[in-house]
């Protein structure tokens, strides 16, 4: 085979290598950097956890370093559906320009604070006194909802059920005066650092402070929130 023929024979393989290198280079250039994604997600979680009691720690899983997402001009973080920034949850990040895409990161919010437990076994109907309560410190985001944190929330209240020693105390375990009565007109609201939205509706069940309430709005939509001491209902973000 002549030298010219050998050169022609090598061209396809050289072109293939060159194409592969160009593809790798283009892919590297097009890859979404992790820093803007983490910043958008962290900012949203910080906004939703500001004001929580105790020591708040935010952990956000990293973006896949091998991602092939086109770089986004302005990543937008959001909490899917009724997700709240508490415990373990997913946080979404979407891009609208120049190419639309959406990804989800795993996140965790740790809230270290004091909470109440039964200092000894308690019988159903027993009136709780100071000696029946003990403070512990831990991640309240990993405990059942509405764990009590202040002795005044439990002292003088009768228990609804027998409680074992060491049980974290929840509002639902005690007979606490109702903050919301079934059928009553109530105010529901949702808020973050930027705005507050409120509406009125009818409570579908009675609830003490910290307990869950279902409310029917004027458009017949039913929403679920948490009863507060003043009788209002807070809807999660």
N, C-alpha and C positions, 0 to 999 in steps of 0.2 A: 504494500500500500504506500502510495506517495506521501510526502510530508503534508501536502495540501489536503489530501483525503483524511489523514489523521487529525488535522486541525479541525476540519468540518465535523468529524465524528465526536470530537470533544465538546463542541458547542452546546448540544442539548444538555449535557450534564452540568456544564458551567452555568448555563442559563437557569437550570433548576436550583442550583446552589444559591445563585444570586437572587432568585425569586424568594427562596426561603428566608434568606437574610433580610431582604426588604420587608417581608411579611412580619418577621420577628420585630424589626425596628419599628414598623408602623403600629404593631400591637402594643409595644412598650410605650410609645408616644400617646396612644389612645387610652391607656389605662387610667381609671379613676384613682386619684390619690386618696389615701385614707384620712388625712388630717381634716379636710373640710367636712367629711362625713361624720367623724367623731365629734367635731366642734358643734355641728348642727344638732346632733342627737343629745350631746351633753347639755347644751344650752336649754333645750326643751325640758329635759328632766330636771334641771336646776330650777326652772320656772315653776314646775309642778310640785316641787318638794320644798320650796321656800316657805318658811314658817312652821315646818314640822317640828315637834318637840324632840329634844335629844340630839345625839351626834349622828349626822346623816352622811353616809358614804355612798357614792355612786360608782358602779362598775358597768362598763359598756364593752361588749365583745368587739374585737377588731374586725374591720372589713377584710374580706379574703384578699391577701396580697397578690393572689393570682387572678384577680378579677379581670374581666375584659369589658368593663363598662366604659362607654364614652365619657370623657370628662364633662362634668355638669357646671353650668355657670353659677347657679345658686341652689344647692341642695336644701330641701325642705323636710324637716323632721316632723313626725306626727305619731300620735298614740292610736293604734287601731281600735275601732269600735268603742266599747266601754272600758277599755284598758286603763288602769291607773298606775302611776309611777310609785309602786309599792311592792316590795318583795321581788320575785323573779317575773319578768314580763318581756314581751317583744316590743321593739320600737321601730317604726317604719321610716325610711328616708326615700323621698321621691325626687326625680328630676323632671323638669318640664321643658328645658332648653339646654342644648340644641337637639337632644334626643330624649324622648320620654322613657323613663325606666323607674322601677321601684324595687327596693331591697329591704330586708328586715334584719335587724341586729338583736342579739340577746343582751338583755340588761338586767341589773339587779340594784335595788335600793335597800340599803341596810340602815335601820334606825335604832341606834342603841339608846335606851332610856330605862328609867326605873318603872316597874309595874308591880301590881299587887297579886299575891297568891294567898291561898288559905294556909294559915300558920299551923292548923291542926284540922282533923276531920270535922266537918260541919254537917249537922242534920237538916233535913228539909224544914223550913219555917223558922229556923234559928235566927235570932236577931244578932247581927254581926257587931262585935265590939272591937276596940283597938287591939286587944290581945289575940284576936282571931286573924289578924292581918300581918303579912310580912312583905317587905319590899325586896324585890330582886332586880338585877340589872341584866339586860340582854337585848337581842334584836327583836323588837316588838313587831317588825314587819314579817317575821317568820312565825309569829304566834297567831292564834285565831283572831278574827276581827273584833274590834271594840273592847280590847283588854283595858281594864281600869288602871289608871296610873296615880290616882290621888286617893288617900284614905277617906276623905270627905265624901267621895262618890259611893262608898260602901258602908261606912259606919252608920249604925242605926237602921239598916235595911234588913228585912227578912229574906232568907234564901228561898228560891223556888224549888230547889232540889238538894239532895245530899251531895256534899262535895268532899273529895278526898284531899288529904294534906298535900300541899304543893300545887294544887290546881290553879292556873292563872284565872283570875276573876274577870268575867265578862258581864256587861250590863244585863244581858238576857238571863243570867243566873240569879238575879236579885229582883225583888219586887220594888221597882222604882216607879214613882208617880208618872203617869203618861204625859208626854210632851205633845203628842198628837192623838186625837180621838177619831175613830172611824166615822166617816161621813162629814167631818168638819172641813171648812174651807181653809186651805193652807197656801203658803207662798213657797214656791220651789225656785231654786237658783243654781246657777253654775258660774264659776268665776275662775280667773287666773290673774296673773300680774297685769294684764293689759285691759281686761274688761270684765263686767259682771252682767249676766243676763238673767232676768227673773220672769216668773209667770205665776198664775194662780190655778188651783185645781181642787179636787176633792180627794181626801185621804180614803183609801180603800181598806185600811186596817189601822188599828191603834198601835202606838209604839212609844216606848220610853226613849230618853236621849241616848243616841248611839245605836238604836235599833233600825232595821230596814223598814221603809215605808213605800208602798205603791200608791201612786197618785194618778188620777185621771184628769187630763187637761181639757180645756174647753173644746178642742178639736177631736176629743175622744181617744187621743193617744195616751197610753199608760206608760209612765216612767217610774223608775225605782231610784230611791235616794236614801239618805241617812237623816233621821230626826235629830234636830239640835235642841238644846235646852230652851230656846226661845220659841219653839214650835214651828220653825221654818224647816224646810227640807233641802239638803244640799245634794245636788246631782253631780256625780263624778265627771271629770273632763272627758 
